[in-house]
Amino acid sequence: MYITLETDYAVRIVSELCKTGSKLDAKTISTNTLVPLRFAVKILRKLVSLDIVRSYQGVQGGYQINKAPKEISLKTIVEAIEGTYCFSRCLAPDGECNRGASGKCCNQKAFAEITEQVNKLLESYNFEYLSQQQAAIDKGSAANEKSK
């Protein structure tokens, strides 16, 4: 089970915008994140509509993160792209249990607990923390290159 490629791209885009903190044009975002330009633009539109990213029009236009990185969790991005995370369709707000008229099955409690744990973990990772982790990784990589 994987997150969608679109969600993966959205996480990369938000990470890049949080890291730079400044306005970037779509082409630069695409290049820096290795996200194809047409997908980057599509994702940026979604992020703008949800107020996660701010867009600027005109010659000096571009995109900039619209919230503090600490306020944006992985859950925020997953839900922005995919909707509410549920381990099973039977837990989705518009879902139905296909196990009979009761609408309940023996697995529903387990699925609900798994959903709750995954959502808690997604909420616990914010982009400030992720940026700090990336900086530490980058610093370690640079130190390893110097020692060669």
Secondary structure as GFF3:
##gff-version 3
##sequence-region A 1 148
A	DSSP	alpha_helix	5	20	.	.	.	ID=ss1
A	DSSP	alpha_helix	26	33	.	.	.	ID=ss2
A	DSSP	alpha_helix	37	49	.	.	.	ID=ss3
A	DSSP	beta_strand	53	56	.	.	.	ID=ss4
A	DSSP	beta_strand	62	65	.	.	.	ID=ss5
A	DSSP	three_ten_helix	69	71	.	.	.	ID=ss6
A	DSSP	alpha_helix	74	82	.	.	.	ID=ss7
A	DSSP	three_ten_helix	89	91	.	.	.	ID=ss8
A	DSSP	alpha_helix	108	124	.	.	.	ID=ss9
A	DSSP	alpha_helix	127	146	.	.	.	ID=ss10
###
